[in-house]
Amino acid sequence: MKQGDSSVGEYNTLFLKSGLHGKHGEETLVIMYREGLREDIRSEIGSRVFSTIDDIMQAALDVEEGSASSDTNGSPTEFEESENRPKKKARTEHNNKYDPEDEEEEDEADEEQDDADNASD
């Protein structure tokens, strides 16, 4: 079975309805599913090991959604923005004092990430 021009969601549905699930173990299903994916999706997944068909299906959906969510106007995606969030200051020999601003910055960054995670659910 091949994905062809269908979306990952459509391919997932067809794969699950194919009846292969009852005839093969998870490892074989993962191999068959991977081989049927379009080359662009398969290459993004790479050689990661998946223990269940559900895991690889979700990874393929994530890859497809990631490529669809990148803006054409060049603005950063949600993931790229989270990489740019302020990091907690490293404590050095010269800066070994407790600084409440460190916690505030970290709390704000965590809240922003939680909001972003909840929005993607």
Jmol script that loads the backbone (N, CA, C; Angstrom):
load data "model"
ATOM      1  N   MET A   1       0.843  -1.175   0.000  1.00  0.00           N
ATOM      2  CA  MET A   1       0.000   0.000   0.000  1.00  0.00           C
ATOM      3  C   MET A   1       0.888   1.239   0.000  1.00  0.00           C
ATOM      4  N   LYS A   2       0.552   2.203  -0.828  1.00  0.00           N
ATOM      5  CA  LYS A   2       1.336   3.430  -0.978  1.00  0.00           C
ATOM      6  C   LYS A   2       0.478   4.652  -0.664  1.00  0.00           C
ATOM      7  N   GLN A   3       1.106   5.678  -0.109  1.00  0.00           N
ATOM      8  CA  GLN A   3       0.411   6.919   0.211  1.00  0.00           C
ATOM      9  C   GLN A   3       0.014   7.667  -1.052  1.00  0.00           C
ATOM     10  N   GLY A   4       0.884   7.706  -2.018  1.00  0.00           N
ATOM     11  CA  GLY A   4       0.597   8.430  -3.254  1.00  0.00           C
ATOM     12  C   GLY A   4       0.345   9.899  -2.993  1.00  0.00           C
ATOM     13  N   ASP A   5      -0.720  10.438  -3.596  1.00  0.00           N
ATOM     14  CA  ASP A   5      -1.047  11.860  -3.454  1.00  0.00           C
ATOM     15  C   ASP A   5      -1.938  12.158  -2.250  1.00  0.00           C
ATOM     16  N   SER A   6      -2.333  11.141  -1.504  1.00  0.00           N
ATOM     17  CA  SER A   6      -3.231  11.366  -0.373  1.00  0.00           C
ATOM     18  C   SER A   6      -2.474  11.985   0.801  1.00  0.00           C
ATOM     19  N   SER A   7      -3.228  12.598   1.701  1.00  0.00           N
ATOM     20  CA  SER A   7      -2.626  13.176   2.904  1.00  0.00           C
ATOM     21  C   SER A   7      -2.221  12.040   3.842  1.00  0.00           C
ATOM     22  N   VAL A   8      -1.424  12.360   4.838  1.00  0.00           N
ATOM     23  CA  VAL A   8      -1.032  11.350   5.820  1.00  0.00           C
ATOM     24  C   VAL A   8      -2.267  10.836   6.557  1.00  0.00           C
ATOM     25  N   GLY A   9      -3.187  11.725   6.892  1.00  0.00           N
ATOM     26  CA  GLY A   9      -4.412  11.301   7.568  1.00  0.00           C
ATOM     27  C   GLY A   9      -5.207  10.305   6.740  1.00  0.00           C
ATOM     28  N   GLU A  10      -5.322  10.575   5.445  1.00  0.00           N
ATOM     29  CA  GLU A  10      -6.036   9.654   4.551  1.00  0.00           C
ATOM     30  C   GLU A  10      -5.288   8.325   4.443  1.00  0.00           C
ATOM     31  N   TYR A  11      -3.969   8.391   4.336  1.00  0.00           N
ATOM     32  CA  TYR A  11      -3.152   7.176   4.262  1.00  0.00           C
ATOM     33  C   TYR A  11      -3.301   6.361   5.549  1.00  0.00           C
ATOM     34  N   ASN A  12      -3.308   7.039   6.697  1.00  0.00           N
ATOM     35  CA  ASN A  12      -3.494   6.345   7.973  1.00  0.00           C
ATOM     36  C   ASN A  12      -4.814   5.590   7.997  1.00  0.00           C
ATOM     37  N   THR A  13      -5.883   6.252   7.570  1.00  0.00           N
ATOM     38  CA  THR A  13      -7.203   5.623   7.555  1.00  0.00           C
ATOM     39  C   THR A  13      -7.221   4.411   6.635  1.00  0.00           C
ATOM     40  N   LEU A  14      -6.692   4.568   5.435  1.00  0.00           N
ATOM     41  CA  LEU A  14      -6.648   3.451   4.489  1.00  0.00           C
ATOM     42  C   LEU A  14      -5.810   2.299   5.033  1.00  0.00           C
ATOM     43  N   PHE A  15      -4.694   2.618   5.646  1.00  0.00           N
ATOM     44  CA  PHE A  15      -3.809   1.589   6.188  1.00  0.00           C
ATOM     45  C   PHE A  15      -4.517   0.801   7.285  1.00  0.00           C
ATOM     46  N   LEU A  16      -5.206   1.512   8.173  1.00  0.00           N
ATOM     47  CA  LEU A  16      -5.904   0.838   9.268  1.00  0.00           C
ATOM     48  C   LEU A  16      -7.090   0.013   8.776  1.00  0.00           C
ATOM     49  N   LYS A  17      -7.765   0.483   7.730  1.00  0.00           N
ATOM     50  CA  LYS A  17      -8.918  -0.240   7.181  1.00  0.00           C
ATOM     51  C   LYS A  17      -8.515  -1.409   6.292  1.00  0.00           C
ATOM     52  N   SER A  18      -7.236  -1.507   5.955  1.00  0.00           N
ATOM     53  CA  SER A  18      -6.776  -2.531   5.014  1.00  0.00           C
ATOM     54  C   SER A  18      -6.847  -3.944   5.574  1.00  0.00           C
ATOM     55  N   GLY A  19      -6.997  -4.082   6.869  1.00  0.00           N
ATOM     56  CA  GLY A  19      -7.051  -5.408   7.472  1.00  0.00           C
ATOM     57  C   GLY A  19      -5.682  -5.981   7.799  1.00  0.00           C
ATOM     58  N   LEU A  20      -4.632  -5.236   7.539  1.00  0.00           N
ATOM     59  CA  LEU A  20      -3.277  -5.714   7.818  1.00  0.00           C
ATOM     60  C   LEU A  20      -3.012  -5.825   9.319  1.00  0.00           C
ATOM     61  N   HIS A  21      -3.704  -5.015  10.085  1.00  0.00           N
ATOM     62  CA  HIS A  21      -3.464  -4.951  11.529  1.00  0.00           C
ATOM     63  C   HIS A  21      -3.650  -6.313  12.194  1.00  0.00           C
ATOM     64  N   GLY A  22      -4.636  -7.066  11.789  1.00  0.00           N
ATOM     65  CA  GLY A  22      -4.890  -8.369  12.392  1.00  0.00           C
ATOM     66  C   GLY A  22      -3.996  -9.476  11.874  1.00  0.00           C
ATOM     67  N   LYS A  23      -3.298  -9.230  10.786  1.00  0.00           N
ATOM     68  CA  LYS A  23      -2.487 -10.273  10.153  1.00  0.00           C
ATOM     69  C   LYS A  23      -1.004 -10.175  10.468  1.00  0.00           C
ATOM     70  N   HIS A  24      -0.553  -9.040  10.973  1.00  0.00           N
ATOM     71  CA  HIS A  24       0.877  -8.811  11.181  1.00  0.00           C
ATOM     72  C   HIS A  24       1.132  -8.208  12.554  1.00  0.00           C
ATOM     73  N   GLY A  25       2.346  -8.394  13.052  1.00  0.00           N
ATOM     74  CA  GLY A  25       2.768  -7.789  14.310  1.00  0.00           C
ATOM     75  C   GLY A  25       3.101  -6.323  14.113  1.00  0.00           C
ATOM     76  N   GLU A  26       3.275  -5.616  15.223  1.00  0.00           N
ATOM     77  CA  GLU A  26       3.555  -4.179  15.178  1.00  0.00           C
ATOM     78  C   GLU A  26       4.812  -3.862  14.371  1.00  0.00           C
ATOM     79  N   GLU A  27       5.872  -4.637  14.574  1.00  0.00           N
ATOM     80  CA  GLU A  27       7.131  -4.349  13.887  1.00  0.00           C
ATOM     81  C   GLU A  27       6.957  -4.419  12.371  1.00  0.00           C
ATOM     82  N   THR A  28       6.241  -5.430  11.899  1.00  0.00           N
ATOM     83  CA  THR A  28       5.997  -5.577  10.460  1.00  0.00           C
ATOM     84  C   THR A  28       5.111  -4.453   9.949  1.00  0.00           C
ATOM     85  N   LEU A  29       4.094  -4.095  10.722  1.00  0.00           N
ATOM     86  CA  LEU A  29       3.205  -3.004  10.321  1.00  0.00           C
ATOM     87  C   LEU A  29       3.974  -1.689  10.185  1.00  0.00           C
ATOM     88  N   VAL A  30       4.875  -1.434  11.121  1.00  0.00           N
ATOM     89  CA  VAL A  30       5.678  -0.208  11.073  1.00  0.00           C
ATOM     90  C   VAL A  30       6.523  -0.188   9.802  1.00  0.00           C
ATOM     91  N   ILE A  31       7.131  -1.320   9.463  1.00  0.00           N
ATOM     92  CA  ILE A  31       7.956  -1.406   8.250  1.00  0.00           C
ATOM     93  C   ILE A  31       7.105  -1.179   7.009  1.00  0.00           C
ATOM     94  N   MET A  32       5.949  -1.842   6.946  1.00  0.00           N
ATOM     95  CA  MET A  32       5.065  -1.709   5.784  1.00  0.00           C
ATOM     96  C   MET A  32       4.574  -0.271   5.637  1.00  0.00           C
ATOM     97  N   TYR A  33       4.201   0.333   6.759  1.00  0.00           N
ATOM     98  CA  TYR A  33       3.705   1.706   6.740  1.00  0.00           C
ATOM     99  C   TYR A  33       4.791   2.657   6.242  1.00  0.00           C
ATOM    100  N   ARG A  34       5.998   2.517   6.797  1.00  0.00           N
ATOM    101  CA  ARG A  34       7.114   3.386   6.422  1.00  0.00           C
ATOM    102  C   ARG A  34       7.397   3.273   4.926  1.00  0.00           C
ATOM    103  N   GLU A  35       7.406   2.044   4.409  1.00  0.00           N
ATOM    104  CA  GLU A  35       7.698   1.828   2.988  1.00  0.00           C
ATOM    105  C   GLU A  35       6.633   2.438   2.084  1.00  0.00           C
ATOM    106  N   GLY A  36       5.417   2.580   2.590  1.00  0.00           N
ATOM    107  CA  GLY A  36       4.339   3.145   1.792  1.00  0.00           C
ATOM    108  C   GLY A  36       4.251   4.659   1.811  1.00  0.00           C
ATOM    109  N   LEU A  37       4.968   5.285   2.736  1.00  0.00           N
ATOM    110  CA  LEU A  37       4.935   6.748   2.828  1.00  0.00           C
ATOM    111  C   LEU A  37       5.590   7.394   1.616  1.00  0.00           C
ATOM    112  N   ARG A  38       5.116   8.603   1.281  1.00  0.00           N
ATOM    113  CA  ARG A  38       5.791   9.388   0.246  1.00  0.00           C
ATOM    114  C   ARG A  38       7.235   9.624   0.667  1.00  0.00           C
ATOM    115  N   GLU A  39       8.097   9.746  -0.292  1.00  0.00           N
ATOM    116  CA  GLU A  39       9.533   9.902  -0.024  1.00  0.00           C
ATOM    117  C   GLU A  39       9.830  11.117   0.859  1.00  0.00           C
ATOM    118  N   ASP A  40       9.138  12.238   0.636  1.00  0.00           N
ATOM    119  CA  ASP A  40       9.420  13.439   1.430  1.00  0.00           C
ATOM    120  C   ASP A  40       9.107  13.232   2.906  1.00  0.00           C
ATOM    121  N   ILE A  41       7.999  12.554   3.193  1.00  0.00           N
ATOM    122  CA  ILE A  41       7.625  12.277   4.586  1.00  0.00           C
ATOM    123  C   ILE A  41       8.593  11.246   5.171  1.00  0.00           C
ATOM    124  N   ARG A  42       8.861  10.187   4.412  1.00  0.00           N
ATOM    125  CA  ARG A  42       9.747   9.114   4.875  1.00  0.00           C
ATOM    126  C   ARG A  42      11.144   9.659   5.202  1.00  0.00           C
ATOM    127  N   SER A  43      11.645  10.561   4.378  1.00  0.00           N
ATOM    128  CA  SER A  43      12.989  11.091   4.635  1.00  0.00           C
ATOM    129  C   SER A  43      13.012  11.978   5.878  1.00  0.00           C
ATOM    130  N   GLU A  44      11.918  12.682   6.152  1.00  0.00           N
ATOM    131  CA  GLU A  44      11.845  13.513   7.366  1.00  0.00           C
ATOM    132  C   GLU A  44      11.818  12.650   8.625  1.00  0.00           C
ATOM    133  N   ILE A  45      11.136  11.520   8.551  1.00  0.00           N
ATOM    134  CA  ILE A  45      11.078  10.605   9.696  1.00  0.00           C
ATOM    135  C   ILE A  45      12.445   9.963   9.911  1.00  0.00           C
ATOM    136  N   GLY A  46      13.163   9.766   8.817  1.00  0.00           N
ATOM    137  CA  GLY A  46      14.505   9.194   8.906  1.00  0.00           C
ATOM    138  C   GLY A  46      14.490   7.752   9.361  1.00  0.00           C
ATOM    139  N   SER A  47      15.478   7.398  10.118  1.00  0.00           N
ATOM    140  CA  SER A  47      15.608   6.008  10.559  1.00  0.00           C
ATOM    141  C   SER A  47      15.189   5.836  12.013  1.00  0.00           C
ATOM    142  N   ARG A  48      14.370   6.755  12.505  1.00  0.00           N
ATOM    143  CA  ARG A  48      13.884   6.619  13.880  1.00  0.00           C
ATOM    144  C   ARG A  48      13.173   5.285  14.051  1.00  0.00           C
ATOM    145  N   VAL A  49      13.279   4.717  15.222  1.00  0.00           N
ATOM    146  CA  VAL A  49      12.653   3.432  15.522  1.00  0.00           C
ATOM    147  C   VAL A  49      11.319   3.697  16.208  1.00  0.00           C
ATOM    148  N   PHE A  50      10.271   3.062  15.696  1.00  0.00           N
ATOM    149  CA  PHE A  50       8.935   3.195  16.274  1.00  0.00           C
ATOM    150  C   PHE A  50       8.483   1.825  16.754  1.00  0.00           C
ATOM    151  N   SER A  51       7.943   1.763  17.960  1.00  0.00           N
ATOM    152  CA  SER A  51       7.527   0.476  18.508  1.00  0.00           C
ATOM    153  C   SER A  51       6.093   0.119  18.139  1.00  0.00           C
ATOM    154  N   THR A  52       5.296   1.126  17.770  1.00  0.00           N
ATOM    155  CA  THR A  52       3.911   0.836  17.386  1.00  0.00           C
ATOM    156  C   THR A  52       3.543   1.571  16.104  1.00  0.00           C
ATOM    157  N   ILE A  53       2.518   1.064  15.452  1.00  0.00           N
ATOM    158  CA  ILE A  53       2.013   1.703  14.236  1.00  0.00           C
ATOM    159  C   ILE A  53       1.465   3.088  14.570  1.00  0.00           C
ATOM    160  N   ASP A  54       0.865   3.222  15.743  1.00  0.00           N
ATOM    161  CA  ASP A  54       0.328   4.523  16.156  1.00  0.00           C
ATOM    162  C   ASP A  54       1.438   5.570  16.276  1.00  0.00           C
ATOM    163  N   ASP A  55       2.595   5.153  16.791  1.00  0.00           N
ATOM    164  CA  ASP A  55       3.715   6.087  16.947  1.00  0.00           C
ATOM    165  C   ASP A  55       4.200   6.621  15.606  1.00  0.00           C
ATOM    166  N   ILE A  56       4.379   5.736  14.628  1.00  0.00           N
ATOM    167  CA  ILE A  56       4.886   6.191  13.332  1.00  0.00           C
ATOM    168  C   ILE A  56       3.825   6.997  12.590  1.00  0.00           C
ATOM    169  N   MET A  57       2.556   6.631  12.776  1.00  0.00           N
ATOM    170  CA  MET A  57       1.483   7.407  12.139  1.00  0.00           C
ATOM    171  C   MET A  57       1.459   8.828  12.688  1.00  0.00           C
ATOM    172  N   GLN A  58       1.622   8.971  13.990  1.00  0.00           N
ATOM    173  CA  GLN A  58       1.633  10.302  14.600  1.00  0.00           C
ATOM    174  C   GLN A  58       2.845  11.093  14.137  1.00  0.00           C
ATOM    175  N   ALA A  59       3.992  10.433  14.035  1.00  0.00           N
ATOM    176  CA  ALA A  59       5.204  11.112  13.566  1.00  0.00           C
ATOM    177  C   ALA A  59       5.016  11.618  12.141  1.00  0.00           C
ATOM    178  N   ALA A  60       4.392  10.807  11.288  1.00  0.00           N
ATOM    179  CA  ALA A  60       4.146  11.218   9.903  1.00  0.00           C
ATOM    180  C   ALA A  60       3.181  12.400   9.862  1.00  0.00           C
ATOM    181  N   LEU A  61       2.149  12.371  10.705  1.00  0.00           N
ATOM    182  CA  LEU A  61       1.221  13.504  10.786  1.00  0.00           C
ATOM    183  C   LEU A  61       1.957  14.766  11.230  1.00  0.00           C
ATOM    184  N   ASP A  62       2.824  14.623  12.229  1.00  0.00           N
ATOM    185  CA  ASP A  62       3.587  15.767  12.728  1.00  0.00           C
ATOM    186  C   ASP A  62       4.472  16.353  11.633  1.00  0.00           C
ATOM    187  N   VAL A  63       5.101  15.487  10.846  1.00  0.00           N
ATOM    188  CA  VAL A  63       5.954  15.961   9.750  1.00  0.00           C
ATOM    189  C   VAL A  63       5.117  16.723   8.738  1.00  0.00           C
ATOM    190  N   GLU A  64       3.977  16.147   8.355  1.00  0.00           N
ATOM    191  CA  GLU A  64       3.123  16.803   7.364  1.00  0.00           C
ATOM    192  C   GLU A  64       2.606  18.138   7.887  1.00  0.00           C
ATOM    193  N   GLU A  65       2.153  18.167   9.132  1.00  0.00           N
ATOM    194  CA  GLU A  65       1.641  19.408   9.715  1.00  0.00           C
ATOM    195  C   GLU A  65       2.752  20.437   9.864  1.00  0.00           C
ATOM    196  N   GLY A  66       3.948  19.994  10.177  1.00  0.00           N
ATOM    197  CA  GLY A  66       5.086  20.902  10.307  1.00  0.00           C
ATOM    198  C   GLY A  66       5.418  21.575   9.003  1.00  0.00           C
ATOM    199  N   SER A  67       5.354  20.833   7.918  1.00  0.00           N
ATOM    200  CA  SER A  67       5.661  21.423   6.616  1.00  0.00           C
ATOM    201  C   SER A  67       4.519  22.307   6.143  1.00  0.00           C
ATOM    202  N   ALA A  68       3.302  21.999   6.562  1.00  0.00           N
ATOM    203  CA  ALA A  68       2.154  22.807   6.160  1.00  0.00           C
ATOM    204  C   ALA A  68       2.052  24.072   7.001  1.00  0.00           C
ATOM    205  N   SER A  69       2.581  24.039   8.248  1.00  0.00           N
ATOM    206  CA  SER A  69       2.416  25.192   9.129  1.00  0.00           C
ATOM    207  C   SER A  69       3.493  26.245   8.944  1.00  0.00           C
ATOM    208  N   SER A  70       4.555  25.945   8.214  1.00  0.00           N
ATOM    209  CA  SER A  70       5.576  26.980   8.020  1.00  0.00           C
ATOM    210  C   SER A  70       5.029  28.045   7.088  1.00  0.00           C
ATOM    211  N   ASP A  71       5.151  29.270   7.525  1.00  0.00           N
ATOM    212  CA  ASP A  71       4.560  30.392   6.796  1.00  0.00           C
ATOM    213  C   ASP A  71       5.350  30.709   5.536  1.00  0.00           C
ATOM    214  N   THR A  72       4.638  31.182   4.522  1.00  0.00           N
ATOM    215  CA  THR A  72       5.299  31.571   3.281  1.00  0.00           C
ATOM    216  C   THR A  72       5.909  32.958   3.399  1.00  0.00           C
ATOM    217  N   ASN A  73       5.493  33.738   4.393  1.00  0.00           N
ATOM    218  CA  ASN A  73       6.036  35.087   4.533  1.00  0.00           C
ATOM    219  C   ASN A  73       7.321  35.122   5.351  1.00  0.00           C
ATOM    220  N   GLY A  74       7.812  33.965   5.739  1.00  0.00           N
ATOM    221  CA  GLY A  74       9.094  33.898   6.422  1.00  0.00           C
ATOM    222  C   GLY A  74       9.033  34.145   7.912  1.00  0.00           C
ATOM    223  N   SER A  75       7.845  34.316   8.479  1.00  0.00           N
ATOM    224  CA  SER A  75       7.790  34.513   9.919  1.00  0.00           C
ATOM    225  C   SER A  75       8.039  33.178  10.611  1.00  0.00           C
ATOM    226  N   PRO A  76       8.629  33.226  11.799  1.00  0.00           N
ATOM    227  CA  PRO A  76       8.992  31.971  12.459  1.00  0.00           C
ATOM    228  C   PRO A  76       7.762  31.182  12.879  1.00  0.00           C
ATOM    229  N   THR A  77       7.895  29.883  12.863  1.00  0.00           N
ATOM    230  CA  THR A  77       6.817  29.024  13.339  1.00  0.00           C
ATOM    231  C   THR A  77       6.847  29.025  14.856  1.00  0.00           C
ATOM    232  N   GLU A  78       5.832  28.427  15.477  1.00  0.00           N
ATOM    233  CA  GLU A  78       5.743  28.356  16.921  1.00  0.00           C
ATOM    234  C   GLU A  78       6.979  27.676  17.501  1.00  0.00           C
ATOM    235  N   PHE A  79       7.434  26.593  16.863  1.00  0.00           N
ATOM    236  CA  PHE A  79       8.594  25.855  17.337  1.00  0.00           C
ATOM    237  C   PHE A  79       9.841  26.725  17.289  1.00  0.00           C
ATOM    238  N   GLU A  80      10.026  27.428  16.191  1.00  0.00           N
ATOM    239  CA  GLU A  80      11.200  28.284  16.053  1.00  0.00           C
ATOM    240  C   GLU A  80      11.191  29.384  17.104  1.00  0.00           C
ATOM    241  N   GLU A  81      10.020  29.928  17.413  1.00  0.00           N
ATOM    242  CA  GLU A  81       9.931  30.975  18.422  1.00  0.00           C
ATOM    243  C   GLU A  81      10.301  30.431  19.794  1.00  0.00           C
ATOM    244  N   SER A  82       9.906  29.187  20.098  1.00  0.00           N
ATOM    245  CA  SER A  82      10.210  28.625  21.408  1.00  0.00           C
ATOM    246  C   SER A  82      11.703  28.407  21.576  1.00  0.00           C
ATOM    247  N   GLU A  83      12.423  28.192  20.469  1.00  0.00           N
ATOM    248  CA  GLU A  83      13.869  28.028  20.549  1.00  0.00           C
ATOM    249  C   GLU A  83      14.556  29.345  20.901  1.00  0.00           C
ATOM    250  N   ASN A  84      13.900  30.465  20.621  1.00  0.00           N
ATOM    251  CA  ASN A  84      14.495  31.774  20.858  1.00  0.00           C
ATOM    252  C   ASN A  84      14.122  32.363  22.210  1.00  0.00           C
ATOM    253  N   ARG A  85      13.382  31.616  23.019  1.00  0.00           N
ATOM    254  CA  ARG A  85      12.975  32.174  24.302  1.00  0.00           C
ATOM    255  C   ARG A  85      14.183  32.344  25.213  1.00  0.00           C
ATOM    256  N   PRO A  86      14.104  33.291  26.140  1.00  0.00           N
ATOM    257  CA  PRO A  86      15.265  33.569  26.992  1.00  0.00           C
ATOM    258  C   PRO A  86      15.626  32.363  27.845  1.00  0.00           C
ATOM    259  N   LYS A  87      16.901  32.148  27.986  1.00  0.00           N
ATOM    260  CA  LYS A  87      17.398  31.050  28.805  1.00  0.00           C
ATOM    261  C   LYS A  87      17.729  31.579  30.194  1.00  0.00           C
ATOM    262  N   LYS A  88      17.691  30.687  31.176  1.00  0.00           N
ATOM    263  CA  LYS A  88      18.050  31.064  32.530  1.00  0.00           C
ATOM    264  C   LYS A  88      19.532  31.405  32.563  1.00  0.00           C
ATOM    265  N   LYS A  89      19.875  32.463  33.273  1.00  0.00           N
ATOM    266  CA  LYS A  89      21.269  32.885  33.355  1.00  0.00           C
ATOM    267  C   LYS A  89      22.087  31.822  34.081  1.00  0.00           C
ATOM    268  N   ALA A  90      23.254  31.545  33.555  1.00  0.00           N
ATOM    269  CA  ALA A  90      24.151  30.594  34.202  1.00  0.00           C
ATOM    270  C   ALA A  90      24.770  31.258  35.421  1.00  0.00           C
ATOM    271  N   ARG A  91      24.848  30.513  36.498  1.00  0.00           N
ATOM    272  CA  ARG A  91      25.478  31.050  37.699  1.00  0.00           C
ATOM    273  C   ARG A  91      26.969  30.774  37.614  1.00  0.00           C
ATOM    274  N   THR A  92      27.725  31.825  37.727  1.00  0.00           N
ATOM    275  CA  THR A  92      29.179  31.701  37.676  1.00  0.00           C
ATOM    276  C   THR A  92      29.742  32.054  39.035  1.00  0.00           C
ATOM    277  N   GLU A  93      31.043  31.976  39.147  1.00  0.00           N
ATOM    278  CA  GLU A  93      31.698  32.323  40.399  1.00  0.00           C
ATOM    279  C   GLU A  93      31.389  33.768  40.781  1.00  0.00           C
ATOM    280  N   HIS A  94      31.286  34.635  39.767  1.00  0.00           N
ATOM    281  CA  HIS A  94      31.023  36.053  40.011  1.00  0.00           C
ATOM    282  C   HIS A  94      29.537  36.334  40.197  1.00  0.00           C
ATOM    283  N   ASN A  95      28.703  35.457  39.714  1.00  0.00           N
ATOM    284  CA  ASN A  95      27.254  35.666  39.768  1.00  0.00           C
ATOM    285  C   ASN A  95      26.618  34.464  40.442  1.00  0.00           C
ATOM    286  N   ASN A  96      26.940  34.232  41.690  1.00  0.00           N
ATOM    287  CA  ASN A  96      26.455  33.048  42.382  1.00  0.00           C
ATOM    288  C   ASN A  96      25.324  33.386  43.343  1.00  0.00           C
ATOM    289  N   LYS A  97      24.765  34.569  43.222  1.00  0.00           N
ATOM    290  CA  LYS A  97      23.695  35.001  44.109  1.00  0.00           C
ATOM    291  C   LYS A  97      22.338  34.618  43.532  1.00  0.00           C
ATOM    292  N   TYR A  98      21.376  34.442  44.413  1.00  0.00           N
ATOM    293  CA  TYR A  98      20.005  34.187  43.991  1.00  0.00           C
ATOM    294  C   TYR A  98      19.462  35.438  43.323  1.00  0.00           C
ATOM    295  N   ASP A  99      18.893  35.267  42.154  1.00  0.00           N
ATOM    296  CA  ASP A  99      18.324  36.392  41.414  1.00  0.00           C
ATOM    297  C   ASP A  99      16.879  36.051  41.076  1.00  0.00           C
ATOM    298  N   PRO A 100      15.902  36.711  41.723  1.00  0.00           N
ATOM    299  CA  PRO A 100      14.493  36.391  41.461  1.00  0.00           C
ATOM    300  C   PRO A 100      14.094  36.604  40.007  1.00  0.00           C
ATOM    301  N   GLU A 101      14.820  37.452  39.282  1.00  0.00           N
ATOM    302  CA  GLU A 101      14.503  37.654  37.864  1.00  0.00           C
ATOM    303  C   GLU A 101      14.726  36.382  37.062  1.00  0.00           C
ATOM    304  N   ASP A 102      15.690  35.556  37.491  1.00  0.00           N
ATOM    305  CA  ASP A 102      15.925  34.285  36.806  1.00  0.00           C
ATOM    306  C   ASP A 102      14.653  33.445  36.812  1.00  0.00           C
ATOM    307  N   GLU A 103      14.030  33.345  37.985  1.00  0.00           N
ATOM    308  CA  GLU A 103      12.814  32.546  38.099  1.00  0.00           C
ATOM    309  C   GLU A 103      11.672  33.151  37.303  1.00  0.00           C
ATOM    310  N   GLU A 104      11.533  34.478  37.359  1.00  0.00           N
ATOM    311  CA  GLU A 104      10.454  35.135  36.620  1.00  0.00           C
ATOM    312  C   GLU A 104      10.584  34.875  35.129  1.00  0.00           C
ATOM    313  N   GLU A 105      11.795  35.021  34.588  1.00  0.00           N
ATOM    314  CA  GLU A 105      12.009  34.780  33.157  1.00  0.00           C
ATOM    315  C   GLU A 105      11.697  33.339  32.804  1.00  0.00           C
ATOM    316  N   GLU A 106      12.128  32.412  33.657  1.00  0.00           N
ATOM    317  CA  GLU A 106      11.884  30.998  33.389  1.00  0.00           C
ATOM    318  C   GLU A 106      10.392  30.688  33.469  1.00  0.00           C
ATOM    319  N   ASP A 107       9.694  31.242  34.484  1.00  0.00           N
ATOM    320  CA  ASP A 107       8.259  31.014  34.626  1.00  0.00           C
ATOM    321  C   ASP A 107       7.494  31.551  33.427  1.00  0.00           C
ATOM    322  N   GLU A 108       7.853  32.761  32.974  1.00  0.00           N
ATOM    323  CA  GLU A 108       7.180  33.346  31.812  1.00  0.00           C
ATOM    324  C   GLU A 108       7.407  32.498  30.568  1.00  0.00           C
ATOM    325  N   ALA A 109       8.620  32.027  30.377  1.00  0.00           N
ATOM    326  CA  ALA A 109       8.933  31.193  29.211  1.00  0.00           C
ATOM    327  C   ALA A 109       8.178  29.875  29.289  1.00  0.00           C
ATOM    328  N   ASP A 110       8.088  29.282  30.497  1.00  0.00           N
ATOM    329  CA  ASP A 110       7.342  28.035  30.658  1.00  0.00           C
ATOM    330  C   ASP A 110       5.865  28.241  30.367  1.00  0.00           C
ATOM    331  N   GLU A 111       5.298  29.369  30.838  1.00  0.00           N
ATOM    332  CA  GLU A 111       3.892  29.662  30.576  1.00  0.00           C
ATOM    333  C   GLU A 111       3.637  29.830  29.088  1.00  0.00           C
ATOM    334  N   GLU A 112       4.537  30.526  28.390  1.00  0.00           N
ATOM    335  CA  GLU A 112       4.384  30.701  26.941  1.00  0.00           C
ATOM    336  C   GLU A 112       4.431  29.357  26.236  1.00  0.00           C
ATOM    337  N   GLN A 113       5.337  28.470  26.660  1.00  0.00           N
ATOM    338  CA  GLN A 113       5.440  27.151  26.040  1.00  0.00           C
ATOM    339  C   GLN A 113       4.183  26.339  26.333  1.00  0.00           C
ATOM    340  N   ASP A 114       3.659  26.408  27.582  1.00  0.00           N
ATOM    341  CA  ASP A 114       2.429  25.695  27.921  1.00  0.00           C
ATOM    342  C   ASP A 114       1.276  26.180  27.058  1.00  0.00           C
ATOM    343  N   ASP A 115       1.179  27.510  26.866  1.00  0.00           N
ATOM    344  CA  ASP A 115       0.129  28.059  26.011  1.00  0.00           C
ATOM    345  C   ASP A 115       0.267  27.541  24.589  1.00  0.00           C
ATOM    346  N   ALA A 116       1.488  27.496  24.083  1.00  0.00           N
ATOM    347  CA  ALA A 116       1.725  27.012  22.718  1.00  0.00           C
ATOM    348  C   ALA A 116       1.381  25.535  22.614  1.00  0.00           C
ATOM    349  N   ASP A 117       1.744  24.749  23.644  1.00  0.00           N
ATOM    350  CA  ASP A 117       1.428  23.321  23.628  1.00  0.00           C
ATOM    351  C   ASP A 117      -0.076  23.101  23.657  1.00  0.00           C
ATOM    352  N   ASN A 118      -0.785  23.877  24.492  1.00  0.00           N
ATOM    353  CA  ASN A 118      -2.236  23.726  24.585  1.00  0.00           C
ATOM    354  C   ASN A 118      -2.925  24.146  23.301  1.00  0.00           C
ATOM    355  N   ALA A 119      -2.398  25.139  22.621  1.00  0.00           N
ATOM    356  CA  ALA A 119      -2.999  25.607  21.372  1.00  0.00           C
ATOM    357  C   ALA A 119      -2.861  24.563  20.279  1.00  0.00           C
ATOM    358  N   SER A 120      -1.800  23.747  20.340  1.00  0.00           N
ATOM    359  CA  SER A 120      -1.593  22.747  19.290  1.00  0.00           C
ATOM    360  C   SER A 120      -2.410  21.494  19.539  1.00  0.00           C
ATOM    361  N   ASP A 121      -3.012  21.345  20.735  1.00  0.00           N
ATOM    362  CA  ASP A 121      -3.823  20.147  21.034  1.00  0.00           C
ATOM    363  C   ASP A 121      -5.153  20.238  20.441  1.00  0.00           C
TER     364      ASP A 121
END
end "model"
wireframe off; spacefill off
backbone 0.3
color backbone group
